[in-house]
Amino acid sequence: MMEKIESIEQFEDLLAKEEKFLFLKHSLTCPISHAAYQEYEKFSNENENVPAYYLAVQEARPLSNDIAEKFQIKHESPQVFLFSKGEPSWNASHWKITKKSLAEAVNENQ
């Protein structure tokens, strides 16, 4: 199940408590982001053992910017990260966000 994160504080808590998790930056107005969100949601529903979180860029811009700055990864939307031990171990954007690519990333980064 996916959980929405809206603040830097919530995200910092995630980094501290979750060993590994997926995180999606989602734009509410972009059709490409909508397609990526659907792929992410399908993956999440079929893989409940992998914690999945997301933010809506229009509603959580400070958090979106903080992630880009903190991890030195240029902001894109849609954009997905696999975090492991508090650091991004994989990321993808736009059409590269598919149920298959998410499964491969999780399996390759065990």
C-alpha positions in Angstrom: 0.0 0.0 0.0 1.2 3.5 -0.9 1.4 6.3 1.6 1.6 10.0 0.8 4.4 12.0 2.4 4.0 15.8 2.5 6.8 17.2 4.7 10.6 17.1 5.1 10.0 15.9 8.7 7.9 12.9 7.5 10.6 12.0 4.9 13.4 12.2 7.5 11.4 9.8 9.7 11.2 7.4 6.7 14.9 7.5 6.1 15.5 6.7 9.8 12.9 3.9 10.2 12.8 2.1 6.8 15.7 -0.1 5.7 14.5 -0.1 2.1 11.6 1.7 0.4 10.4 3.1 -2.9 9.5 6.8 -3.3 7.8 8.5 -6.2 7.7 12.2 -7.1 4.4 12.6 -8.8 3.0 15.6 -10.8 -0.8 16.0 -10.5 -1.0 17.6 -13.9 1.3 15.6 -16.2 -0.1 12.7 -18.2 3.3 10.9 -18.2 3.3 11.2 -14.4 -0.2 9.8 -14.3 1.0 6.7 -16.3 4.0 6.3 -14.0 1.8 6.6 -10.9 -0.5 3.8 -12.2 2.6 1.5 -12.8 3.8 2.4 -9.3 0.4 1.7 -7.8 0.2 -1.7 -9.6 3.7 -2.7 -8.3 2.8 -1.6 -4.8 -0.5 -3.5 -4.7 1.3 -6.7 -5.9 4.3 -6.3 -3.6 3.0 -5.2 -0.2 6.3 -6.3 1.4 8.1 -3.3 -0.3 7.2 -0.1 1.4 6.0 2.5 -1.1 5.6 6.2 -0.6 5.0 9.2 -2.8 4.6 13.0 -2.9 2.6 15.3 -5.1 5.0 17.8 -6.4 2.5 20.6 -6.5 1.6 20.0 -2.8 5.1 19.3 -1.4 7.5 21.3 -3.4 9.8 22.0 -0.4 10.2 18.3 0.1 10.7 17.6 -3.6 13.5 20.3 -3.7 15.0 19.0 -0.4 15.4 15.5 -1.9 17.0 16.8 -5.1 19.5 18.9 -3.1 20.2 16.4 -0.3 21.0 13.6 -2.7 22.4 15.6 -5.6 19.9 14.1 -8.1 18.4 16.5 -10.6 14.6 16.8 -10.0 12.4 15.3 -12.6 8.7 14.5 -12.5 7.7 11.8 -12.5 10.7 10.3 -10.7 11.1 7.2 -8.6 13.8 6.3 -6.1 14.7 3.1 -4.3 16.2 4.1 -0.9 18.4 1.6 0.9 19.9 2.4 4.3 19.1 6.1 4.0 20.5 6.6 0.5 19.1 6.3 -3.0 20.4 3.1 -4.6 18.4 3.5 -7.8 16.3 6.0 -9.6 14.3 6.4 -12.8 12.1 8.9 -14.5 9.3 9.4 -17.0 8.5 6.3 -19.2 11.2 4.3 -17.5 8.9 3.9 -14.5 7.2 0.6 -15.1 6.0 -2.2 -12.9 8.8 -4.3 -14.5 11.5 -1.7 -13.9 10.5 -1.4 -10.2 10.5 -5.1 -9.7 14.0 -5.4 -11.3 15.3 -2.5 -9.2 14.1 -4.1 -6.0 15.4 -7.5 -6.9 18.8 -6.2 -8.0 19.2 -4.1 -4.8 18.6 -6.8 -2.2 
